Amino acid sequence: MRGSEKLVHLDNCTPGMAQALPDLPMDKTVMVRLLRIGFFGMASYFEQVFRDADISENGFHVLCLLAATESGSESPTELAEMVGTSRSNTTRLLNELTTSGYVERTAGCRDARRQLVTILPAGRKKVDETVLRVSEPLENAFSDLSKTELAQLGFLLRKMIVSFDKSARALRIVA
């Protein structure tokens, strides 16, 4: 189903959902559904690009994060948080990147229980090669948004992310 068809389906089924579930805040529910449809569409859009580059989207994201740090290193926990995936999925991902020769894991200097992941020269090369493949599709993916709209979307998504932190704190206080 194409994105426009998914939006028609969303619009058509929302009134029925609102009637069947009157206590569910429908405006927020629609927002969650829009985000899920958008994220699924984005993953589908980029799937072939990353397959052709022979790296997963999350693997590329990890390598980009490591390449952007001054030291080229980061903890697995920090990488999991920034990529937006579970620690167990990050462990699997780091195993793949290590096997491919893109990163290495070492024990921390001050605490041997704390691991550090460091990008290797082959990982930096893979990032550079993949950037060449991803740049045009990335531009195309957002080509229907003006610079102003893209900035507004970025602002609103950042605001939403921070609101989740505040909401989670409020839930812990109530519980």
N, C-alpha and C positions, 0 to 999 in steps of 0.2 A: 504494500500500500504506500503510495506516495505521500509526502508531507501534507500537501493540500487536501488529500483525501482523509488523512488522519485528523486534520483540523475540522473538516466538515463533520466527521464522525463525532468528534469531541463536542462540537456545537449542537449536534442533533441529540446526543444522549445526555447532555448536562441537565436539561429541564426534567427529564425522567428521574435522573439521579437525585436532583434536588427534592422532587416530590416523594421519592421512596425513602430518602434519608434526610428529613427536614432539620435534624439537629447538626448535620455536618456543614461547617462553614464552606459554602460552595465556591465563593470567590478564591479562597485559599486552596481548595481542592483542585480547581481549574488551574491555578498557578503551578501546583505540583505536577499535574498531568502535562501541562505545557513544557515544563522543564524536562520531564522524563522523555517526552516525545522528541524534544530538541536534542537531548544528550544521546538518545538512541540514533537519531538521524545523523548526528555528527560522527558517532562511532562508525556507522555504516558508510558514511561518505569517505572517511579516511582509511577504512579497512584495507582496501586494495592498494592504496598508496604505501602503507607500511608493509604489507605483504610483499610488494615488489621491492621494497628496500631491505627486506629480510630482517626486520626488527619489529617488535610490537610497539604500539603507540606508547604504552607505559614504559617500556624499555628505553625508547627514545627520550621520553620525558625525564627519566632518571639520568641519562647521559647528559642531557641539556643542563639539568640542575647541577650536576657535578662539574661540568665544564664552566659553569658560571661562577663557581666559588673560587675564591682566591687560592685556596689550598688544593682544590680539585677533590676534596674529601667531604664526606658527610656521614652521619650515623644512619643506620637502616630505619630507625624510628622516625627521624626527621624526613627521610625520603618518602616513607609511607604516608606521612601527614601531607607533604607537599604534592605528591602524585594523586592522593585521594584514594588510596587502596588499603586493604587490610595488611596487618603485619605478616600474616601467613602468605598472602599473595606476594608481598614484597620479598619475602624470603625466597619463594619460587623464582621470582623475577631476577633477583640478584644471583641466584644459582645459574640461571641461563646466561646472564651477562658475564659472569665469571668464567663459565665454560667456553663462551665465545671469545674470551681474552680481552673483553672491553673494560672490566673493572677487576680490582682485587680487594679482598677483605683482610683487614689486619686488626689485631687487638689494640685497644687504646693505650697510650703511653702511661696515663695516670691510673687507669682502671682496666685491667685485662679482660674483664667481663663485658666491657663496652667495645663494640666493634666499630671500625671506620671502613667506609667503602670509598675507594679512590679510583678515579678514572685513569686508565692506561692510555698510552699513545694510540693503540688500535681503537679505543673507545672515542678518542677525540677525532680520529679519522672518520669513524662511522657517523658521528654527529655531523661533521662537515658534509659528507656524502649525502646524508639523509636530508639535511637542510635544503640542498639543491633540489631534491625530489618533492619536498613538502611545501616549499614556499609558494609556488604557483597555485596548487590546490587550496592552500590556506587563504590566499588572496581571493580566489574564486568563491570559496565558501561564504565569505562575508561581503561579497561584491554588491549585494542588494541593499546594504546599509551604508548610509553616508558617514563621513567621519564624525559628525555630530551624533548621529544615532548610535554608532559604535561606542563613542565615549559615554553616552547616556546609559547604554546597556551595561558597560563596564562599571559605571557608578552604581547602578541599581543592583547588580550582582554582588558587588562588594558590600553594599548595605544589607542585602539579604544574608550574606555569610556572617556578618557581625550580629545580625538579629538572632541567628541560630544560637550563638554563644549566650546572648542575654536570655533567650527563652529556656535554654538548658539549665542555666543557673536558677531561674525562677521555678522550674520544675523540681529541682533538687531542694529548694527551700520549702516548697509546699509538701514534698514527700517527707 
